[in-house]
Amino acid sequence: MTPLMTTQDTTPAAGAGVIVSALPAWDAPTPGGPWAPAVDSLTDEELTARIGEVEQQIRQARMEQLRLIAEADRRRLHAVQGARSTQVWLKTLLNIDGQDATTRVRIATATTAPAVGDDAGTDTTAEPTTVDLPATGEALAEGVISLEHARVISRCLTRLPENTQHRAAEIERLLVENACRQCPRDLAKLADRIRYMIDTDGAVTDERAQFESRELHYATARDGMLVIKARLDRETGAKFVTALRPLAAPRPESDGVKDPRTVGQRNADGLSTLLDLVLDTDGMPRTGGQKPHLTVTIDYTDLKNQLPTSNGGENAVGGAGMLEGTGQYLSPQTIRRIACDCEVLPMVMGGDSLPLDVGASQRTAPTHIRAALLVRDGVCAFPECDHPAGTPQAHHIVHWVDGGPTSVENMVMLCAHHHRTIHNHHWDIELQRGRPMFTPPASVDPTRTPRPGGKAQPATHHHALGFLKTPPEDRPPANTR
């Protein structure tokens, strides 16, 4: 419910130049080298096989690099180079992220057996690895799993409690076996399930820690947009995903055109719809006897005039409404869309902007009209829209501020997205035999061919059933084209 008051830096990192210069150019054939075949001469089968072969070679080369990293760590080469740890030294040498460098050092030391009786090379600044990963090292050497698979396995085994360490080798073999046919994300789910099975206390401790680490922050950016950052525990995260997913689903194709919104835009639209649902329920705590609501204040003249946003002349002056919750401003065009389905509180203001008289609030689309619209239109009446039930907004075909009545004959139900589309892109709507017809602007369809919207209407059903009830000899001739 919406009450309304009238130089990019090109300098390479240290050591990076040596690494880059040692690599062959991808497009330049290297005689006798692994990149020799010209890719455009390969058949589809050869191309597919070659992609797999190169991936295996990359993984095997990664294992060879891990062996070198482990040896460098054993020699404490980072100290010779003046770095405080092998991770820091490797980060600079390879020009990679610190987290990536830490992962490589950890996997290198876990998959490479140290020299017998020599523990001087252990880096005390690294996170300790409590178990070795021989099976993981073998799989990496064969090129059948990736470094990310190894990271998942290492994380699972290093978090095992002391009383289950005797099963580490068994668990490692199970994870390696599954890593050969599962992506790292799916493998992480299996590792999580294993830990919940053998370390119930640790799992509960983790869940409690996640709950204590929960946070959500929001702030208004300089451009006026709200920025949200959150970390949610598993239970709350699942609630969020469950509520948002159906509201953020792609819209069905229209004339063969897929939903043009990005995933981020769909999620934002889904969150907007979710907020509409929350604000329209009776479950929210009340303040001053009122449910939480969005309040917009605007001068009635500004709302009624709705000066055009373009071609308005140099001297055109438009008004603006204010969002009471944030103190930000909205254009009259946007407020007219919001005002289609809201509660209006007329208020007379004096010259000092203080209220002189307040009238009775009135809902622009009362309950009985909304019920009738839902019966007639289904959910969103826009052509081919299947927006989830419970989210539509009542739209005035002729806006009430322009004298349009709040009646079934002058209203249609629209989802938030298509309500915005109608207002921003100036679609025309009219009712034909009780069914909404939407005429697109010329920018969408140069012919401006009307498109039927809404669900199958009782009037349409009545016409079809009447045709069936009529004896064949009394029916009008079929329209043959």
C-alpha positions in Angstrom: 0.0 0.0 0.0 1.4 3.4 -1.0 -0.1 6.4 0.8 0.3 9.5 -1.3 0.3 13.1 -0.1 -1.0 15.6 -2.4 44.8 5.3 -16.7 45.1 1.9 -16.4 48.5 0.9 -14.8 50.5 -1.2 -17.3 53.5 -1.7 -15.1 53.9 -5.5 -14.5 54.2 -6.8 -11.0 57.6 -8.0 -9.8 58.4 -11.3 -11.4 55.4 -11.3 -13.6 57.3 -10.3 -16.7 59.4 -13.4 -16.6 56.3 -15.6 -16.3 54.5 -14.0 -19.2 57.5 -13.9 -21.5 58.0 -17.7 -21.0 54.5 -18.5 -22.4 54.0 -19.1 -26.1 51.5 -17.0 -28.0 48.1 -18.7 -28.2 47.6 -17.8 -31.9 51.2 -18.3 -33.0 51.9 -22.0 -34.0 54.9 -23.4 -32.2 56.8 -26.0 -34.4 56.6 -29.3 -32.6 55.0 -27.7 -29.5 51.7 -28.5 -27.9 50.0 -25.6 -29.7 51.2 -26.6 -33.1 47.9 -27.7 -34.8 46.0 -24.8 -36.4 42.6 -24.8 -34.7 40.7 -23.9 -37.8 41.9 -27.1 -39.5 40.5 -29.4 -36.8 37.3 -31.4 -37.2 34.6 -31.1 -34.6 35.7 -34.3 -33.0 39.4 -33.3 -33.0 38.5 -29.9 -31.6 36.5 -31.5 -28.7 39.2 -34.0 -28.0 41.9 -31.3 -28.1 40.1 -29.1 -25.6 40.0 -32.0 -23.1 43.7 -32.8 -23.8 44.8 -29.2 -23.1 42.8 -29.1 -19.9 44.5 -32.3 -18.7 47.9 -30.8 -19.7 47.1 -27.7 -17.7 46.2 -29.7 -14.7 49.3 -31.8 -14.9 51.4 -28.7 -15.3 49.7 -27.3 -12.2 50.8 -30.3 -10.2 54.3 -29.8 -11.5 54.1 -26.2 -10.3 52.9 -27.4 -6.9 55.9 -29.6 -6.5 58.1 -26.6 -7.3 56.3 -24.5 -4.8 56.6 -27.1 -2.1 60.4 -27.3 -2.7 60.6 -23.5 -2.6 58.7 -23.5 0.7 61.0 -26.2 2.1 64.1 -24.2 1.2 62.5 -21.1 2.7 63.2 -19.3 -0.6 60.9 -16.5 0.4 63.3 -15.4 3.2 66.1 -15.2 0.7 63.9 -12.9 -1.5 63.0 -10.8 1.5 59.4 -11.8 1.7 57.7 -12.7 5.0 56.1 -15.9 3.7 56.0 -18.2 0.8 52.4 -17.0 0.1 53.5 -13.3 -0.2 56.5 -14.2 -2.3 54.4 -16.4 -4.7 51.7 -13.6 -4.9 54.3 -11.2 -6.2 56.1 -13.7 -8.4 53.0 -14.8 -10.2 50.9 -11.6 -9.9 48.0 -13.5 -8.4 45.6 -12.8 -5.5 46.7 -13.5 -2.0 44.0 -16.1 -1.5 45.0 -17.9 -4.6 48.7 -17.9 -3.5 47.7 -19.3 0.0 45.6 -22.1 -1.6 48.5 -23.1 -3.9 51.0 -23.2 -1.0 48.6 -25.2 1.2 47.8 -27.7 -1.5 51.5 -28.0 -2.5 52.7 -28.8 1.0 49.7 -31.3 1.5 50.2 -33.2 -1.7 54.0 -33.3 -1.7 55.7 -35.5 0.9 58.4 -33.6 2.8 61.9 -34.9 3.0 62.4 -37.5 5.7 63.6 -35.9 8.9 63.5 -32.4 7.5 60.8 -30.1 8.9 62.8 -26.9 8.7 61.0 -25.8 5.6 57.6 -25.6 7.2 56.2 -22.0 6.9 54.9 -21.1 10.3 52.9 -18.2 8.9 50.7 -20.4 6.8 47.5 -22.0 8.0 48.5 -25.5 9.3 47.6 -28.5 7.2 46.8 -31.3 9.7 46.7 -34.1 7.1 48.6 -35.1 4.0 46.8 -35.5 0.7 48.6 -38.3 -1.3 45.5 -39.5 -3.2 44.7 -35.9 -4.2 48.3 -35.4 -5.4 48.1 -38.5 -7.6 44.8 -37.3 -9.1 46.3 -33.9 -9.8 49.4 -35.5 -11.4 47.1 -37.5 -13.7 45.2 -34.4 -14.6 41.8 -35.8 -13.7 41.0 -33.2 -11.0 41.6 -29.5 -10.8 43.2 -27.3 -8.1 39.8 -26.2 -7.0 38.8 -29.8 -6.4 41.9 -30.2 -4.3 41.1 -27.1 -2.3 37.6 -28.5 -1.4 39.2 -31.8 -0.3 41.9 -30.0 1.7 39.3 -27.8 3.5 37.2 -30.8 4.4 40.0 -32.9 5.8 41.7 -30.1 7.7 38.4 -29.4 9.5 37.9 -32.9 10.8 38.0 -33.3 14.6 40.8 -35.2 16.3 38.7 -38.2 17.0 38.0 -38.8 13.3 41.5 -38.2 11.9 42.0 -41.9 11.6 39.4 -41.9 8.8 41.1 -39.0 6.9 42.6 -41.4 4.2 39.3 -43.1 3.7 37.4 -39.8 3.3 40.1 -38.4 1.0 39.8 -41.4 -1.4 36.0 -41.0 -1.4 36.2 -37.3 -2.2 38.9 -37.9 -4.9 36.8 -40.5 -6.5 33.8 -38.2 -6.7 36.0 -35.3 -7.8 36.7 -37.1 -11.0 33.0 -36.8 -12.1 31.7 -33.8 -10.1 32.4 -30.1 -10.4 33.9 -28.4 -7.4 30.6 -26.9 -6.3 28.9 -30.3 -6.1 32.0 -31.8 -4.5 31.8 -29.1 -1.8 28.2 -30.1 -1.0 29.3 -33.7 -0.6 32.2 -32.7 1.7 29.8 -30.6 3.7 27.5 -33.6 4.0 30.3 -35.8 5.1 31.3 -33.4 7.9 27.8 -33.1 9.1 27.6 -36.9 9.3 30.9 -37.5 11.3 31.2 -34.2 13.2 27.8 -33.1 14.4 29.1 -31.0 17.2 31.4 -29.1 14.8 28.6 -28.5 12.4 26.4 -27.1 15.1 29.3 -24.9 16.3 29.7 -23.6 12.7 26.0 -22.8 12.4 26.2 -20.8 15.6 29.2 -19.0 14.5 27.5 -18.1 11.2 24.5 -16.8 13.1 26.8 -14.6 15.2 28.5 -13.3 12.1 25.3 -12.3 10.4 25.1 -8.7 9.1 23.2 -6.5 6.7 24.2 -2.9 5.9 22.5 -0.4 3.6 23.5 3.1 2.6 22.4 5.6 0.0 25.0 6.2 -2.8 25.8 9.5 -4.2 23.6 8.9 -7.2 20.6 8.2 -4.9 20.6 4.4 -5.3 20.5 2.2 -2.2 23.4 -0.1 -1.8 22.9 -3.3 0.2 25.5 -5.6 1.6 24.6 -8.7 3.6 26.0 -12.0 5.0 23.2 -14.3 6.1 23.4 -17.6 8.0 22.2 -20.7 6.3 18.7 -20.7 7.5 18.1 -17.0 6.7 19.8 -17.4 3.4 17.5 -20.2 2.4 14.5 -18.2 3.4 15.7 -15.3 1.2 16.4 -17.5 -1.8 13.1 -19.4 -1.5 11.2 -16.1 -1.4 13.1 -14.3 -4.1 13.6 -17.1 -6.7 10.0 -17.3 -8.0 9.7 -13.5 -8.1 13.0 -13.1 -10.0 12.4 -15.8 -12.6 12.7 -14.8 -16.3 9.6 -13.6 -18.0 8.3 -15.8 -20.8 9.4 -15.1 -24.3 7.3 -12.5 -26.2 7.4 -12.8 -30.0 10.4 -15.0 -29.7 12.4 -12.4 -27.6 13.8 -13.6 -24.3 13.6 -11.6 -21.1 16.3 -8.9 -21.7 17.0 -8.3 -18.0 20.2 -9.4 -16.5 20.3 -11.8 -13.5 21.1 -8.8 -11.3 18.2 -6.8 -12.7 15.8 -9.7 -12.2 16.9 -10.2 -8.6 16.4 -6.5 -8.0 12.9 -6.6 -9.5 12.2 -9.7 -7.4 13.2 -7.9 -4.3 11.0 -5.0 -5.2 8.1 -7.3 -5.6 8.9 -9.0 -2.3 8.9 -5.7 -0.5 5.5 -4.9 -2.1 4.1 -8.1 -0.7 5.5 -7.5 2.8 4.2 -3.9 3.0 0.8 -5.1 1.9 0.4 -7.7 4.7 -1.1 -7.3 8.1 1.8 -9.1 9.8 4.1 -6.1 9.9 4.4 -4.2 13.2 2.5 -1.0 13.3 3.8 2.5 14.1 1.2 5.0 15.3 -1.5 2.6 14.4 -0.4 2.3 10.8 1.3 -0.4 8.9 4.7 0.4 7.4 4.2 2.1 4.1 5.8 4.2 1.4 4.8 7.9 1.7 5.3 10.4 -1.1 4.4 14.0 -0.8 3.8 16.1 -4.0 1.9 19.2 -4.9 -1.4 18.3 -6.6 -0.8 20.7 -9.5 2.6 19.1 -10.2 1.0 15.7 -10.1 -1.8 16.7 -12.5 0.3 18.7 -15.0 3.0 16.0 -15.4 5.3 18.2 -17.6 7.0 16.2 -20.3 10.6 15.2 -19.7 11.8 16.2 -23.1 10.9 19.0 -25.6 9.5 20.9 -22.7 11.3 24.1 -23.7 14.1 25.8 -21.9 11.8 27.6 -19.5 9.8 24.6 -18.6 9.7 24.1 -14.8 8.5 20.9 -13.3 7.8 19.9 -9.7 9.0 16.9 -7.7 7.6 14.7 -4.9 9.5 13.7 -1.9 9.9 10.2 -0.4 9.3 10.8 3.3 11.3 7.7 4.3 14.6 8.9 2.8 14.1 12.5 1.9 14.9 11.8 -1.7 12.9 13.2 -4.6 10.9 11.6 -7.4 9.6 13.0 -10.6 5.8 13.5 -11.2 5.9 10.8 -13.9 7.1 8.2 -11.5 4.7 9.3 -8.8 1.7 9.0 -11.2 2.6 5.3 -11.6 2.9 4.9 -7.9 -0.4 6.8 -7.4 -2.4 4.4 -9.6 -2.9 2.0 -6.7 -2.4 3.8 -3.4 -4.1 5.5 -0.5 -4.6 9.2 -1.0 -4.6 11.7 1.9 -5.6 15.2 0.7 -4.0 17.9 2.7 -4.3 21.7 2.3 -1.0 23.5 3.0 -0.5 27.2 3.9 2.1 29.5 2.4 4.5 28.4 5.1 4.1 24.8 4.0 2.3 23.9 7.2 -0.9 21.8 7.1 -4.2 23.8 7.3 -6.7 21.0 6.7 -6.5 17.3 6.3 -9.2 15.3 4.5 -10.1 11.6 4.9 -7.8 9.1 3.2 -9.2 7.1 0.4 -7.9 3.9 -1.2 -7.8 4.4 -5.0 -8.5 0.7 -5.7 -10.8 -0.6 -2.9 -10.9 -4.2 -2.0 -14.0 -5.1 -3.9 -12.7 -3.6 -7.2 -9.3 -5.3 -6.8 -11.1 -8.6 -6.3 -13.1 -8.1 -9.5 -10.0 -7.2 -11.4 -8.2 -10.3 -10.3 -11.2 -12.4 -11.4 -11.2 -10.7 -14.8 -7.5 -10.3 -15.5 -6.0 -13.2 -13.5 -2.8 -11.8 -12.2 -0.9 -9.4 -14.5 -3.1 -8.5 -17.5 -0.1 -7.7 -19.8 0.2 -10.0 -22.8 1.9 -13.3 -22.1 2.9 -12.3 -18.5 2.7 -15.0 -15.9 3.9 -13.1 -12.8 3.2 -14.9 -9.6 -0.1 -14.4 -7.9 -0.4 -11.8 -5.1 1.9 -9.2 -6.7 -0.2 -7.2 -9.1 -0.9 -3.4 -8.9 -4.2 -1.8 -10.0 -3.6 0.6 -13.0 -6.0 3.3 -14.1 -6.3 3.4 -17.9 -7.3 7.1 -17.5 -5.5 8.2 -14.4 -7.7 9.3 -11.5 -5.9 12.6 -11.3 -7.0 13.3 -14.9 -10.6 12.5 -14.0 -10.6 8.7 -14.7 -12.9 6.8 -12.4 -11.8 4.1 -10.0 -13.9 1.4 -11.6 -13.5 -2.1 -13.1 -14.1 -0.6 -16.6 -11.1 1.8 -16.2 -8.6 -0.4 -14.5 -6.4 -3.4 -15.2 -4.1 -5.5 -12.9 -0.4 -5.3 -13.8 2.8 -6.6 -12.2 5.3 -4.0 -11.1 7.5 -4.5 -14.2 4.7 -4.0 -16.7 3.2 -1.2 -14.7 6.4 0.6 -15.1 6.5 -0.4 -18.8 3.0 1.1 -19.4 3.9 4.4 -17.8 7.4 4.8 -19.2 6.8 3.7 -22.7 3.3 4.9 -23.2 1.4 1.8 -24.1 -2.3 2.3 -24.8 -4.9 0.2 -23.1 -8.6 -0.3 -23.8 -11.2 -2.9 -22.9 -12.9 -4.9 -25.7 -15.7 -7.1 -24.7 -14.3 -7.1 -21.2 -10.8 -8.0 -22.2 -7.8 -5.7 -22.0 -6.2 -4.9 -25.3 -2.7 -3.4 -25.2 -1.4 -1.3 -28.1 2.4 -0.9 -28.1 4.2 2.3 -29.0 5.6 2.7 -32.5 9.1 2.2 -31.0 8.1 -1.4 -30.1 5.8 -2.1 -33.0 5.6 0.3 -36.0 2.2 -1.1 -36.9 0.9 -0.6 -33.4 -1.1 -3.8 -33.6 -3.2 -4.3 -30.4 -2.3 -7.4 -28.4 -4.9 -9.1 -26.2 -4.0 -9.4 -22.5 -5.4 -11.0 -19.4 -6.6 -14.5 -19.0 -9.4 -16.3 -20.8 -12.5 -14.2 -20.1 -15.9 -15.5 -19.0 -17.4 -13.5 -21.9 -15.1 -15.3 -24.3 -16.0 -18.6 -22.8 -19.7 -17.8 -23.0 -19.3 -17.0 -26.7 -17.5 -20.3 -27.3 -19.9 -22.4 -25.4 -22.8 -20.7 -27.1 -21.3 -21.7 -30.4 -21.2 -25.3 -29.3 -24.8 -25.2 -28.1 -26.0 -24.0 -31.4 -27.1 -26.7 -33.8 -24.7 -27.1 -36.8 -27.3 -26.1 -39.3 -27.9 -22.8 -37.4 -24.3 -21.8 -37.0 -22.8 -19.0 -39.2 -20.5 -20.2 -42.0 -16.9 -20.7 -40.9 -14.4 -18.0 -41.8 -12.1 -19.7 -44.3 -8.9 -18.0 -45.1 
